[in-house]
Amino acid sequence: MGLNDIKIKYQSFSIFEKIILYNVLIFLLSFFFKSFLLDFFQLNSNFQSLILNPWTLVTYSFFHTRISHLFWNMLLLYYASSIFLNLFKKETFINTYFLGVIFGGILFVLSYLVFPVFKGISPSMIGASAGVMAVLIFVCTYTPETEIRLLFFNVKLKYIGIALVAIDLVMIPYGNAGGRISHLGGAILG
């Protein structure tokens, strides 16, 4: 397979397949340059850090901590995007995904700025979950009665959306609060 074949294959990818490819490539690249890349591209909950590094409001979404983190985000993105792009244009998908990433990131930073429970804590965040949730919840609210097959039974999209938002709400106090809050930001946008 030559460079020209790779170019042709890449051009045939849908927008969500390209986003998945970027996430996988960056995940692999981050093994070699982890500390530099994460320091430069992750979203810090410190508001001053966001002002000095505004690009992190988008770049954090292309990095993942573990293969399972990447796998589940990309699997959900794949299925939600397949439904989304059957209903809407590519531009609507891009707007929903990246606005979900941005809104999730803003909610993450604001929550650490506003809520006293987070006082003195300044974690960083990576992962595409906010954008994935924006796309998934958008589809769940636009076509709530659509059923999809999960293993041995059908489930309406509205129940999947409700379950994922409920899990994030319940799990905030039990770890990864910032990540859960960013998921909710993406869900609110969606």
WOUR-V394697 format. One record per residue. N is the residue number from 1. RES is the residue in one letter. PHI is phi in radians with two decimals (* if undefined). BURIAL is 1 if it has 24 or more other ideal C-beta (glycine too) atoms within 12 Angstrom, else 0. D_CENTER is the distance of its C-alpha to the mean C-alpha in whole Angstrom. Layout:
# WOUR-V394697
N & RES & PHI & BURIAL & D_CENTER
N & RES & PHI & BURIAL & D_CENTER
This chain:
# WOUR-V394697
1 & M & * & 0 & 32
2 & G & -1.57 & 0 & 32
3 & L & -1.08 & 0 & 30
4 & N & -1.14 & 0 & 31
5 & D & -1.11 & 0 & 30
6 & I & -1.12 & 0 & 26
7 & K & -1.06 & 0 & 26
8 & I & -1.12 & 0 & 27
9 & K & -1.09 & 0 & 25
10 & Y & -1.06 & 0 & 22
11 & Q & -1.13 & 0 & 23
12 & S & -1.44 & 0 & 23
13 & F & -1.19 & 0 & 19
14 & S & -1.31 & 0 & 17
15 & I & -1.08 & 1 & 15
16 & F & -1.26 & 1 & 12
17 & E & -1.17 & 0 & 14
18 & K & -1.16 & 1 & 14
19 & I & -1.10 & 1 & 11
20 & I & -1.09 & 1 & 11
21 & L & -1.04 & 1 & 14
22 & Y & -1.04 & 1 & 13
23 & N & -1.10 & 1 & 10
24 & V & -1.17 & 1 & 13
25 & L & -1.10 & 0 & 16
26 & I & -1.19 & 1 & 14
27 & F & -1.05 & 1 & 14
28 & L & -1.17 & 0 & 18
29 & L & -1.10 & 0 & 19
30 & S & -1.18 & 1 & 18
31 & F & -1.12 & 0 & 20
32 & F & -1.54 & 0 & 23
33 & F & -2.22 & 0 & 22
34 & K & -0.93 & 0 & 20
35 & S & -1.13 & 0 & 21
36 & F & -1.13 & 0 & 22
37 & L & -1.11 & 0 & 18
38 & L & -1.14 & 1 & 16
39 & D & -1.06 & 0 & 19
40 & F & -1.54 & 0 & 19
41 & F & -2.03 & 1 & 15
42 & Q & -1.33 & 1 & 13
43 & L & -1.61 & 1 & 13
44 & N & -1.64 & 1 & 16
45 & S & -1.29 & 1 & 17
46 & N & -1.32 & 1 & 20
47 & F & -1.06 & 1 & 21
48 & Q & -1.09 & 0 & 23
49 & S & -1.11 & 1 & 21
50 & L & -1.13 & 1 & 18
51 & I & -1.11 & 0 & 21
52 & L & -1.34 & 0 & 23
53 & N & -2.27 & 0 & 19
54 & P & -1.10 & 0 & 18
55 & W & -1.07 & 0 & 16
56 & T & -1.15 & 1 & 14
57 & L & -1.15 & 1 & 12
58 & V & -2.01 & 1 & 10
59 & T & -1.14 & 1 & 11
60 & Y & -1.01 & 1 & 9
61 & S & -1.29 & 1 & 6
62 & F & -1.70 & 1 & 8
63 & F & -2.04 & 1 & 10
64 & H & -2.41 & 1 & 10
65 & T & -1.36 & 1 & 13
66 & R & -2.36 & 0 & 14
67 & I & -1.08 & 0 & 15
68 & S & -1.18 & 0 & 14
69 & H & -1.04 & 1 & 10
70 & L & -1.13 & 1 & 10
71 & F & -1.00 & 0 & 12
72 & W & -1.19 & 1 & 10
73 & N & -1.09 & 1 & 7
74 & M & -1.27 & 1 & 9
75 & L & -1.13 & 0 & 11
76 & L & -1.10 & 1 & 10
77 & L & -1.08 & 1 & 8
78 & Y & -1.03 & 1 & 12
79 & Y & -1.24 & 1 & 14
80 & A & -1.13 & 1 & 12
81 & S & -1.20 & 1 & 12
82 & S & -1.05 & 0 & 16
83 & I & -1.20 & 1 & 17
84 & F & -0.97 & 1 & 15
85 & L & -1.32 & 1 & 17
86 & N & -1.36 & 0 & 20
87 & L & -1.89 & 0 & 20
88 & F & -2.31 & 1 & 19
89 & K & -1.30 & 0 & 19
90 & K & -1.01 & 0 & 17
91 & E & -1.11 & 0 & 17
92 & T & -1.15 & 0 & 16
93 & F & -1.10 & 1 & 13
94 & I & -1.03 & 1 & 12
95 & N & -1.07 & 0 & 13
96 & T & -1.10 & 1 & 11
97 & Y & -1.09 & 1 & 8
98 & F & -1.29 & 1 & 9
99 & L & -1.17 & 1 & 10
100 & G & -1.10 & 1 & 8
101 & V & -1.06 & 1 & 6
102 & I & -1.15 & 1 & 10
103 & F & -1.13 & 1 & 11
104 & G & -1.06 & 1 & 8
105 & G & -1.15 & 1 & 10
106 & I & -1.11 & 1 & 13
107 & L & -1.10 & 1 & 13
108 & F & -1.04 & 1 & 13
109 & V & -1.13 & 1 & 16
110 & L & -1.10 & 0 & 18
111 & S & -1.11 & 1 & 18
112 & Y & -1.32 & 1 & 19
113 & L & -1.42 & 1 & 22
114 & V & -1.69 & 0 & 23
115 & F & -1.40 & 0 & 23
116 & P & -1.06 & 0 & 26
117 & V & -1.06 & 0 & 25
118 & F & -1.68 & 0 & 22
119 & K & -1.03 & 0 & 25
120 & G & 1.47 & 0 & 26
121 & I & -1.85 & 0 & 23
122 & S & -2.43 & 0 & 20
123 & P & -1.37 & 1 & 18
124 & S & -1.94 & 1 & 15
125 & M & -2.40 & 1 & 11
126 & I & -2.43 & 1 & 9
127 & G & 2.18 & 1 & 6
128 & A & -1.59 & 1 & 2
129 & S & -0.99 & 1 & 3
130 & A & -1.10 & 1 & 4
131 & G & -1.17 & 1 & 4
132 & V & -1.10 & 1 & 4
133 & M & -1.10 & 1 & 6
134 & A & -1.05 & 1 & 8
135 & V & -1.16 & 1 & 9
136 & L & -1.12 & 1 & 10
137 & I & -1.19 & 1 & 12
138 & F & -1.00 & 1 & 13
139 & V & -1.14 & 1 & 15
140 & C & -1.11 & 1 & 16
141 & T & -1.48 & 1 & 18
142 & Y & -1.35 & 0 & 19
143 & T & -2.25 & 0 & 21
144 & P & -1.12 & 0 & 21
145 & E & -1.53 & 0 & 24
146 & T & -1.12 & 1 & 23
147 & E & -1.81 & 0 & 23
148 & I & -2.18 & 1 & 21
149 & R & -1.54 & 0 & 23
150 & L & -2.05 & 0 & 22
151 & L & 0.97 & 0 & 24
152 & F & -1.96 & 0 & 27
153 & F & -2.61 & 0 & 27
154 & N & -1.64 & 0 & 25
155 & V & -2.35 & 0 & 23
156 & K & -1.29 & 0 & 22
157 & L & -1.00 & 1 & 18
158 & K & -1.07 & 0 & 19
159 & Y & -1.29 & 0 & 20
160 & I & -1.16 & 1 & 17
161 & G & -1.06 & 1 & 15
162 & I & -1.07 & 0 & 17
163 & A & -1.11 & 0 & 17
164 & L & -1.16 & 1 & 13
165 & V & -1.17 & 1 & 14
166 & A & -1.09 & 0 & 17
167 & I & -1.06 & 0 & 16
168 & D & -1.10 & 1 & 14
169 & L & -1.08 & 0 & 17
170 & V & -1.21 & 0 & 19
171 & M & -1.48 & 0 & 17
172 & I & -0.90 & 1 & 17
173 & P & -1.31 & 0 & 20
174 & Y & -1.81 & 0 & 20
175 & G & 2.14 & 0 & 18
176 & N & 0.93 & 0 & 14
177 & A & -0.99 & 1 & 15
178 & G & -1.08 & 1 & 13
179 & G & -1.10 & 1 & 10
180 & R & -1.10 & 1 & 11
181 & I & -1.14 & 1 & 12
182 & S & -1.18 & 1 & 9
183 & H & -1.02 & 1 & 7
184 & L & -1.13 & 1 & 11
185 & G & -1.06 & 1 & 10
186 & G & -1.10 & 1 & 8
187 & A & -1.14 & 1 & 10
188 & I & -1.06 & 1 & 13
189 & L & -1.12 & 1 & 12
190 & G & -1.08 & 1 & 12
